[in-house]
Amino acid sequence: MDIVVDSPEAMGDMGRRLARLLRAGDLVMLSGELGAGKTTLARGLGEGLGVRGAVTSPTFVIARVHPSLAGGPPLVHVDAYRLGGGLDEMEDLDLDVSLPDSVIVVEWGEGKVEELTDDRLHIRIHRAVGETSDEVRRVTVTGLGPRWAAADLGVLAA
């Protein structure tokens, strides 16, 4: 599914809508160039999940855990930008241990976390070329595995 997002506020709104679909055990991979809006989407997702603490880029700490204030699963927000290898390099983060009880969102996770589960949501954010505003993004959402086969991803475009 492809979605056009025309502002950072709209990207945050999309994250809040995404939060309604997520449950413990979900892995969301966010891809896109620097400044594309990955953290903005993750921030909206954290707001939608009702987690504690501001969701900010965890680039230098690699991962942050945001406990739920609403009785839902915690959000584990990972920035794998500085990690070069695959899952082996990420083992110290214990994502495989956290996954069953958490929602895990990994920025720059392509080629690094796919082995965690066959069920994952991959969201690619691209700056829209030829648009009048620099804030327009094209977002491609791909659900992989049985978990996402029947999910109504159309709610993300609302």
C-alpha positions in Angstrom: 0.0 0.0 0.0 1.2 3.5 -0.9 0.2 6.6 1.1 1.1 10.2 0.5 1.8 12.2 3.7 2.0 15.9 3.3 3.4 17.2 6.6 5.2 16.1 9.8 1.8 16.4 11.6 0.2 14.0 9.1 3.1 11.5 9.7 2.5 11.6 13.4 -1.2 11.1 12.8 -0.4 8.0 10.7 1.7 6.7 13.6 -1.2 7.2 16.0 -3.5 5.2 13.5 -0.9 2.5 13.2 -0.8 2.1 17.0 -4.4 1.0 16.9 -3.4 -2.0 14.8 -0.4 -3.1 16.9 -0.2 -5.6 19.7 2.5 -7.3 21.8 4.8 -9.4 19.5 4.7 -7.0 16.6 7.8 -5.9 14.8 7.8 -2.7 12.7 10.7 -1.9 10.5 11.1 1.8 9.4 13.3 2.6 6.4 14.1 5.8 4.6 16.8 8.4 4.2 17.9 10.7 7.0 15.2 13.2 7.7 12.5 11.2 5.9 10.2 11.1 9.0 10.9 7.7 10.6 11.2 9.1 14.1 8.2 11.4 13.6 6.2 8.3 12.7 7.6 6.4 15.8 6.7 9.4 18.0 3.1 9.3 16.8 3.0 5.6 17.3 4.2 6.0 20.9 1.5 8.6 21.5 -1.1 6.2 20.1 0.2 3.4 22.3 0.1 5.7 25.4 3.7 5.1 26.4 5.8 7.0 29.0 8.4 9.4 27.8 8.9 11.3 24.6 9.8 9.1 21.7 13.0 10.6 20.3 15.7 9.3 18.0 17.7 6.7 20.0 20.7 7.0 17.6 23.4 7.3 20.3 21.8 4.9 22.8 20.7 2.5 20.1 17.4 1.5 22.0 14.9 2.9 24.4 12.1 1.1 26.2 8.9 3.1 26.8 6.6 1.4 29.3 2.9 1.7 28.6 0.8 4.1 30.7 -2.4 2.6 29.3 -2.0 -1.1 30.2 -0.8 -2.0 26.8 2.6 -3.4 25.7 5.8 -1.4 26.1 7.3 0.2 23.0 11.0 -0.7 22.3 12.3 1.9 19.9 15.6 0.9 18.2 17.8 2.9 15.9 20.1 0.5 14.1 21.8 3.1 11.9 25.2 2.7 13.6 25.0 -1.1 13.7 26.7 -2.7 10.7 26.0 -6.4 11.0 22.9 -8.5 11.1 21.0 -9.9 14.1 24.3 -11.1 15.6 25.4 -7.6 16.3 22.0 -6.8 17.8 21.9 -9.7 20.2 23.0 -7.6 23.1 19.7 -5.7 22.8 17.8 -8.9 23.6 15.1 -8.0 21.0 14.2 -11.7 20.7 13.4 -11.8 24.4 11.5 -8.5 24.3 9.4 -9.2 21.2 6.7 -11.5 22.7 5.7 -8.9 25.2 6.5 -5.6 23.4 5.9 -3.7 20.2 9.4 -3.3 18.6 10.0 -0.5 16.2 13.4 -0.5 14.4 14.7 2.4 12.4 17.3 1.3 9.8 16.5 -2.3 10.5 16.6 -3.7 7.0 19.1 -6.6 6.8 19.5 -6.6 10.5 16.3 -7.8 12.3 14.3 -9.8 9.7 15.3 -13.0 11.5 13.4 -12.1 14.6 10.1 -13.1 13.1 8.4 -13.9 9.8 5.6 -11.5 10.8 6.6 -7.9 10.4 5.4 -4.6 9.1 7.9 -2.8 6.8 7.3 0.9 6.3 9.5 2.7 3.7 9.4 6.5 3.7 10.6 8.4 0.6 10.8 12.1 0.0 8.4 12.8 -2.9 10.2 14.0 -6.0 8.5 16.8 -7.9 6.2 17.9 -5.2 5.7 21.6 -4.4 6.4 21.0 -0.7 9.6 19.5 0.8 7.5 17.9 3.5 5.6 15.6 1.2 6.5 11.9 1.7 5.4 8.7 -0.1 5.0 5.9 2.4 5.0 2.3 1.3 3.6 -0.2 3.9 4.1 -3.9 3.4 2.8 -6.5 5.8 4.7 -9.8 5.8 3.6 -13.1 7.3 0.3 -14.4 8.5 -0.1 -11.7 11.2 -0.5 -9.0 8.6 -2.3 -11.0 5.8 -5.8 -10.1 7.1 -4.9 -6.8 8.7 -6.7 -3.7 7.4 -3.8 -1.5 6.6 -6.2 0.9 4.8 -6.8 2.7 8.1 -3.3 4.1 7.8 -4.3 6.3 4.9 -7.4 7.8 6.6 
